[in-house]
Amino acid sequence: MYPEQNDAFFCDERYGLTEASTKAGKTVGCIVWLTEQAFVGGGDGRNYWWVAPVYSQAQIAYTRTKRAIPRHLFSALDGQMKITLYNGAHIWFKSGDNPDNLFGEDVYAAVIDEASRVREESWYAVRSTITATRGPMRIIGNVKGRRNWFWRMARQAEAGDDPTMHYSRITAYNAIHAGVLSKDEVDDAQRKLPTAVFRELYEAEASDDEGNPFGFEFIKKCTKSLSPKPPVCFGWDLARKLDFTVGIGLDDSGDVCRFHRFQAPWHETTERILEESQRVPSLVDSSGVGDPILENLQRDGSGRYEGYLYSAQSKQKLMEGLAVAIHSGTIGFPEGPITGELESFEYRYTRLHVLYSAPEGMNDDCVNALALAWAKWNGRRRISRRERGPVFIGGTW
């Protein structure tokens, strides 16, 4: 076990999610973890599960686990892919191809292997089995695109908002440093595989799926440290139900210099916005329940708070403006919740317009706040140009 394996699988959180390079040791690490769970916490008849996408992949983990445990400490039923330890605990190796076969048992710890290829309904079923026991789970896999439950859940864990979830990424370069993989072999794979495939398999980076309006390469190029300069404008997206209120300030260069993300009652939200924005010009979400907040903000008489009403058409305009800024590299933002939401953001065409939103179960508060801030910043720049008068460019005024 090398340090990245220990950090990923022997964390204190109940759910450990690991996006990992192929052959970097995620299977070995989870075999050690699950076996320890069964040895230490197992009693007569307690069940521990390993769930893989299909039977043949579960069989690989079963065979490797049998090789790893000293032979006098267990018995095995190959036909059922079941290991019974000397203390009576059972480790089962199961296929996730039929979710209906996974309901019913009480499970004390579980591993979902190659989770990006496991059916989402199978994740639901396995989660149900640890309800009575409150057992821990490790969810591991290679990265395979962004349109799967594992990628979405990994982004939730990476955001750090849920104290029961731990996120880790193990790349081929971690494994090279640990002596698990050969650098020459990884370099050869990089030369021979398509770039997107190599990044997913060896660097644990999702490929650029269709449907993202910003482009992952452009997002990466705009990622930079939080600017230390003062803000010249703010964008505020207000919370709905379980969402976050997010405020993003941009400096005079168009880089994010302030980032506020919180959940609070409405009256506290108003006070917090007033405190954080400090009379800096702000564009505020005024949709639905956001309208009373805007009215309260505008009572300060500064004229600094302008409302923006979301509709399909207005949000399309807002997001297309942000996309232009990201593609042209004229905006900058720090890595973290902002980049995570930008990467998961989607668009789809309807008969009348283009719909922009986060995938089901995920947030887009940061994207909305960034788009509002950019719209305010861009409007400020246009006003500034008009105030300066005509500019001589390329032979014309």
N, C-alpha and C positions, 0 to 999 in steps of 0.2 A: 504494500500500500504506500503510495507516495502522497505528499501533502494535499494535492488537489483532490485526490480520492477521499482521503479522510475528511476534509472540509465538506465535500459534497454529500457523502453518505452517512457520516456519523455526526450530523448536525443535531441540535436539540429540537428543532421545529418538527411538528407532526408530519408535514408534507415536504419532502425534499425533491425538487425538480432539477434535473441536470440535462442540459443540452451538451452533447459530447461528440468529439471526433470518433470516427470508426477506429476500432482497435486501440483505443486509448485507455481501456481498463474499466469501463463503466460496468460491464457484466461481472467481472471479477469482484469489483468493489461491492456490488449489490449482493452477490453470492455470500461474501463475507458478512455483510450487514444482516441479511435475512437469516443466515445460519446462526449468527450470534443471538438474534432475537429469539429464535426457537430454543437454543440451548439455555439461555439465561431466564427467559420468561415463560418457557414452555412447561406445561403440565400434561398430565395424561389426557390425550384426546384433543389438545388445542391445535388449531389449524393455522398454517402459514402458507401464503400463496405466492407463486410466481406466475404472472400472466403475460403471454407473448401474443403477437398478432395471429400466428398460425401454429399448428401442432409441431411442425418440424423445428421451429425456432424455440419453442418450449422444451423440446427434446434436447437441444444443444445445452441449455442451462441445466437441465436435469443430469445429463452425463457429466458435465464439468463439476457439478456440486458433489456427485458421488465420488469423483476422483479426489476432491479437495478434503473430504471428511475422513478421518481415520476409520478403517473398515470395521473395527470392533465397536464403534459408537453408534451404528445404525443398521437397519435392515431396509430393503428396498423391494417394491413391487413394480417391475418394469412395465407391465401391462397398463398400470394406472398412473405411471410416472409419479410415484409417491415414495417419499423417504420418511421412515419412522425412526426418530432418535431414541437413544437409550432411556430418556426421561419421558417418553410417550408422546412427544410432540410430533405432529405430521407436517411435512413440507410437501405441498402439491405443486405440480407444474402443469399449467393449463393453457389452452388455446382461447383467444378472445374473439374467434371468428363467429361464435354464436352467443350473443349476450344472455339469452335466456338460460343457458347452462351455468351461468355464474351467480345467479341469485340463490338465496336461501341459507347459506352457511354463515356461521360466526367466525370471522377471521381476525387473528390477533396482530398480524403485520402482513404487508403485501408489497410486492414489486410489480410495476407495470413496465415491461421491457419493450423497447422500440415503440414508444408511445405515439410517435407521429404517424405510425402505421396501424395502430389499434383503433377499432371503431369507437366512436364517442359513446355509443350506447353501452359498450363494454366497460368504459370508465365509470359510467353511472352505476352499473351492476356491482363492480368491485367496491366502489365507494359505499354502497349499501351494506356490504358484508362487514365493514368495520364500525358500523353505527353502534351496535350494542357493546363492543369491546373498547371502543375509542382507540383503536390500534393505529400505529403510524404507517406511513406509506412512502415508498421511494418511486418516483416516476422518471424514467430515463429514456434516452433515445438520440438517434441522429436527427438533425434538422431536415425536414422535408417540406419546403414551402411554408406559407403563412396561413393557409386556409385549413387548419385543423385545430382541434381542441387543445392539443398539447402545446402548440405554439402560443395560443391565446392565454392558456393558464400559466405558461412560463413567463409571459409578459406581466401578468398580474403579480407573480412571485417576485420578478425582477424589480417591480415598482416599489416593493418594500412596505406596502400599506397593510398587509395582512400578517400579523405576528405568528400565525401558525404555518407560514410558508417560507421555505428557504430556496433561493435560486443559485445555481452555479453553472459555469460553462467550462468545459475541459476541451482544449484544442490539441491537435497533433503536436504542437510545439511544447505544450506541457508534458506530453508523453515522451517526446524526444529528450527533453531536459531530464526526465526521470529514468531514461534508459529503456523505456518500454518499446519505443519505435525508433527506427533508423532514419536519420535525416536524409540519407541518400534515397531511401524508399519513398519518403514523402515528397522529396523534390522530383522524383521520377513520376509520381502520380500527378503532380502539379503540371508537368510538361505534357502529359498524355491525356488528361481529362479536360473537358470544357470547364471554363472558369467558374460558372455557376455551380456545377456539380462538385468541383474541388472544394469550393467554399462551404458547401453544405456538409460534405462528408468529412473534411479535415479541419475546417476552421469553425464549424458550428454556426455558420451564418446563413440565414434563409435567402433563397434566391428571390429575384424581383418578380413576384407573381403579377399577372395582369390585374388591373383594377385599382392600383394605387395611383393617385393623381400627382404625387410629388416625385416619385422615382427614388429608389434607395441610394443610388450612387450620388444623386444631387443632395439628398439629406445628409449623407456622410460628409460631403464637401462643405456643407454649411455648418457642421458641428464644430463648436469651439468652446473655450472656457467662458464662464459668465463674465460679462464686461464689468469693470470697476467704475465706469463712468456713470454720471447721473442720468435718469430717464428724461426724455423729452415728451413721451406720451405713454399711455397705458391702454391695454385692452382687458376687459373684465368679462368673463363668462360665469354666469350665476348657476348655483347648484339646483338640481331638480332631483327629488327623492334621495337616492343614495349617492348622487354625483358629488363632485367637489366644486367649490367656487375657486376659480383660478384667475389670478391677475398677472399679466406679463408687461413689463416695461421695456421699451427700446431706447437705446441711446441715440445720439445724433448721427451715428454711422449705420443704424439699423440693426444693431446687435442687441440681444437680450441682456439686460443689466439688472433686472429685478424679476423674481419669480416667487409668487405666493400661491400656495395651494392648501385649502383648508375646508373644513366642514363646521358650520356654526348656525345658530338660529338667525332669523332674518334681521333682527335689530342689531345683533353683533356683527353680522355681515356688513351692514351699512357703516357701522363705526370703523370696522377694519379697513374697508375700502377708503374711507376718508383719511384714516391714519396713514395708510401705506402710499396712497397716490399723492398726498400732500399738494393738492390743487394743480397737479400736472394734468394737462388735457387728456381726457379718457373717453374711449368709446365703450359703452356698456350694453350688454345684452338686455333688451327690454321686452323679451318675449314672455307672454303669460305672466307667471308670478314675479317675473323680473321687473315689471312695470312699476309696482309700488316702491321697489328699491331705488329705481332711477328717480322717481319723484322725490324721495327722501334725500338723495344725493344732490339733486338740483336745488334744494332749499337753501344750500349754503350761499347761493347768489353769485358764485364765481363764474358761472357760465362754462365751466370746464368739463361738465359731464354731458355727453351726447349719447342718445339711445340708438340702438340698432335692432330692428325687429326682424327676427328670423322667419323666412319662408323658403320654399324650395328654390325660388328664383333668387332671392337675396343671398341665401347661403351659397348657391352656385357662384354668384358674382364674388362673394367673399373668398371662397376657396380657390377660385381661379386666379384671383389676385395674389394669394399666398403662393400658389404653385409657380407663378411667373417669378416671384421674388426668390424662391428656392432654386428654380432652374437657372436663374441669372446670377445666383450667388450674392445677392444684395442684402440678404438677411443672415444673421448668425444666431445660433442657440446652443445651449449646453446639452451634453448627453444625459439621458435619464428619462423621466416621465414624458418630456416633450418629444424626444426622438422616438420613444417607444410608441406613442400614440400616432405620430406622423407615419411611421412604418406600417402600422396596422390599419390606417385609415383607408376607406374604400369609396369608389363611386360606381354607379350603375345607371344605365340609360333607361328612361321610360319614354312613353309616346310623346310627352309634353316637355320634359326637361331632364336634367341630370341630377340624381340624388347623391348627396355626399353624407357619409356617416361612419361611425365606428362599427366594427363587427358586433353582432349580438353578444351581450354580456361584457362588453368592454366600454371604456370611457373615451370621449373626444373633447373633454373640457380644455385640455392644454392646446389642442389644435384650434379650437374656436377662439380661445383667448389670444393665441398668437396671430390668427387671421385678423381679429379685431384690432390688435395693436398695430399690425402692418397697414391695415386700411387707414388708421388714424395717422400713422407716420407718413404714408404715401400722400395723403391729403394735405398734411402739413407741408410737405416738400413742394407740392404743386402751388399752394398758396404763397410760399416763400418765393417761388420763381415769378409768379405774377406780380408780387410786390416789388421785385427787382427791376421789372420791365423787360423789354426784349433782349435776347441774347444772340450774338452773332455766331453762327455755326455753319461751317462748310460753304461759305460764300453767300449765305442768305441770313436774313434776320428771322 
